[in-house]
Amino acid sequence: MVISDEIVIPNPVGLKLENGKLYFEGIYIGDIKLISLISLIAWNRLSIKDFIPSEDLRKTMPLSISDANITYAVWNPLEISIDVEGDIGRVKGKLNFLDKKVRSKVLR
C-alpha cells in the first residue's frame, strides 16, 4: 500500500497524515482525510478518519469508512482490536495471531 499527496504532521508520540490518496499495487483505492498513529511503549493505535473509496471501487464494494481504530497493547500480545464505523454500521472485532483468525460483530 502506498499513500501519496499527503500532508505529514509529526508529533512527539506518533504522526498524522492528512488528505492522502491510497494506492494498492499501483491501483488507486480512494481518499483518506486523516490517518493518525500513536505509538507508546506498551500501546499503539492506528486511526483512520473518512475513507472514501474510488469511483471504480464503489462499483464493486460501496464501502466508505467514517472512523476506524486498530489497537495493539503489550498486555495482550497475541491480539489486535479493530473498531470500524462506516456504511455498513459499526463493526468490532479482534485479530488473533495464535489461531490466525478474525472474529467480528456487526453492531448496527
Contacts in CASP RR format, 6 or more apart in sequence:
PFRMAT RR
TARGET T0000
AUTHOR 0000-0000-0000
METHOD contacts of the structure
MODEL  1
MVISDEIVIPNPVGLKLENGKLYFEGIYIGDIKLISLISLIAWNRLSIKD
FIPSEDLRKTMPLSISDANITYAVWNPLEISIDVEGDIGRVKGKLNFLDK
KVRSKVLR
1 22 0 8 1.000
1 23 0 8 1.000
1 24 0 8 1.000
2 22 0 8 1.000
2 23 0 8 1.000
2 24 0 8 1.000
2 26 0 8 1.000
3 17 0 8 1.000
3 20 0 8 1.000
3 21 0 8 1.000
3 22 0 8 1.000
3 23 0 8 1.000
3 32 0 8 1.000
3 35 0 8 1.000
4 20 0 8 1.000
4 21 0 8 1.000
4 23 0 8 1.000
5 19 0 8 1.000
5 20 0 8 1.000
5 21 0 8 1.000
6 17 0 8 1.000
6 18 0 8 1.000
6 19 0 8 1.000
6 20 0 8 1.000
6 21 0 8 1.000
6 35 0 8 1.000
7 17 0 8 1.000
7 18 0 8 1.000
7 19 0 8 1.000
7 20 0 8 1.000
8 15 0 8 1.000
8 16 0 8 1.000
8 17 0 8 1.000
9 15 0 8 1.000
9 16 0 8 1.000
9 17 0 8 1.000
9 18 0 8 1.000
13 38 0 8 1.000
13 39 0 8 1.000
13 40 0 8 1.000
14 37 0 8 1.000
14 38 0 8 1.000
14 39 0 8 1.000
15 36 0 8 1.000
15 37 0 8 1.000
16 34 0 8 1.000
16 35 0 8 1.000
16 36 0 8 1.000
16 37 0 8 1.000
17 32 0 8 1.000
17 34 0 8 1.000
17 35 0 8 1.000
17 36 0 8 1.000
18 33 0 8 1.000
18 34 0 8 1.000
19 31 0 8 1.000
19 32 0 8 1.000
19 33 0 8 1.000
20 31 0 8 1.000
20 32 0 8 1.000
20 33 0 8 1.000
20 35 0 8 1.000
21 28 0 8 1.000
21 30 0 8 1.000
21 31 0 8 1.000
21 32 0 8 1.000
22 28 0 8 1.000
22 29 0 8 1.000
22 30 0 8 1.000
22 31 0 8 1.000
22 32 0 8 1.000
22 51 0 8 1.000
23 29 0 8 1.000
28 54 0 8 1.000
28 56 0 8 1.000
29 53 0 8 1.000
29 54 0 8 1.000
29 57 0 8 1.000
30 51 0 8 1.000
30 52 0 8 1.000
30 53 0 8 1.000
30 54 0 8 1.000
30 57 0 8 1.000
31 50 0 8 1.000
31 51 0 8 1.000
31 52 0 8 1.000
31 54 0 8 1.000
32 48 0 8 1.000
32 49 0 8 1.000
32 50 0 8 1.000
32 51 0 8 1.000
32 52 0 8 1.000
33 49 0 8 1.000
33 50 0 8 1.000
33 51 0 8 1.000
33 52 0 8 1.000
34 47 0 8 1.000
34 48 0 8 1.000
34 49 0 8 1.000
34 50 0 8 1.000
35 46 0 8 1.000
35 47 0 8 1.000
35 48 0 8 1.000
35 49 0 8 1.000
36 45 0 8 1.000
36 46 0 8 1.000
36 47 0 8 1.000
36 48 0 8 1.000
36 49 0 8 1.000
37 44 0 8 1.000
37 45 0 8 1.000
37 46 0 8 1.000
37 47 0 8 1.000
38 44 0 8 1.000
38 45 0 8 1.000
38 47 0 8 1.000
41 74 0 8 1.000
42 73 0 8 1.000
42 74 0 8 1.000
42 75 0 8 1.000
43 71 0 8 1.000
43 72 0 8 1.000
43 73 0 8 1.000
43 74 0 8 1.000
44 71 0 8 1.000
44 72 0 8 1.000
44 73 0 8 1.000
45 69 0 8 1.000
45 70 0 8 1.000
45 71 0 8 1.000
45 72 0 8 1.000
46 69 0 8 1.000
46 70 0 8 1.000
46 71 0 8 1.000
47 67 0 8 1.000
47 68 0 8 1.000
47 69 0 8 1.000
47 70 0 8 1.000
48 65 0 8 1.000
48 67 0 8 1.000
48 68 0 8 1.000
48 69 0 8 1.000
49 66 0 8 1.000
49 67 0 8 1.000
49 68 0 8 1.000
50 64 0 8 1.000
50 65 0 8 1.000
50 66 0 8 1.000
51 64 0 8 1.000
51 65 0 8 1.000
51 68 0 8 1.000
52 64 0 8 1.000
53 61 0 8 1.000
53 62 0 8 1.000
53 63 0 8 1.000
53 64 0 8 1.000
62 87 0 8 1.000
63 86 0 8 1.000
63 87 0 8 1.000
63 88 0 8 1.000
64 86 0 8 1.000
64 87 0 8 1.000
65 84 0 8 1.000
65 85 0 8 1.000
65 86 0 8 1.000
65 87 0 8 1.000
66 85 0 8 1.000
66 86 0 8 1.000
67 84 0 8 1.000
67 85 0 8 1.000
67 86 0 8 1.000
68 82 0 8 1.000
68 83 0 8 1.000
68 84 0 8 1.000
68 85 0 8 1.000
69 81 0 8 1.000
69 82 0 8 1.000
69 83 0 8 1.000
69 84 0 8 1.000
70 80 0 8 1.000
70 81 0 8 1.000
70 82 0 8 1.000
71 80 0 8 1.000
71 81 0 8 1.000
71 82 0 8 1.000
71 83 0 8 1.000
72 79 0 8 1.000
72 80 0 8 1.000
72 81 0 8 1.000
78 96 0 8 1.000
78 97 0 8 1.000
78 98 0 8 1.000
79 94 0 8 1.000
79 95 0 8 1.000
79 96 0 8 1.000
79 97 0 8 1.000
80 94 0 8 1.000
80 95 0 8 1.000
80 97 0 8 1.000
81 92 0 8 1.000
81 93 0 8 1.000
81 94 0 8 1.000
82 91 0 8 1.000
82 92 0 8 1.000
82 93 0 8 1.000
82 94 0 8 1.000
82 95 0 8 1.000
82 102 0 8 1.000
82 104 0 8 1.000
83 90 0 8 1.000
83 91 0 8 1.000
83 92 0 8 1.000
83 93 0 8 1.000
84 90 0 8 1.000
84 91 0 8 1.000
84 92 0 8 1.000
85 91 0 8 1.000
88 106 0 8 1.000
89 106 0 8 1.000
89 107 0 8 1.000
89 108 0 8 1.000
90 106 0 8 1.000
90 107 0 8 1.000
90 108 0 8 1.000
91 104 0 8 1.000
91 105 0 8 1.000
91 106 0 8 1.000
91 107 0 8 1.000
92 104 0 8 1.000
92 105 0 8 1.000
92 107 0 8 1.000
93 102 0 8 1.000
93 103 0 8 1.000
93 104 0 8 1.000
93 105 0 8 1.000
94 102 0 8 1.000
94 103 0 8 1.000
94 104 0 8 1.000
95 101 0 8 1.000
95 102 0 8 1.000
96 102 0 8 1.000
96 103 0 8 1.000
END
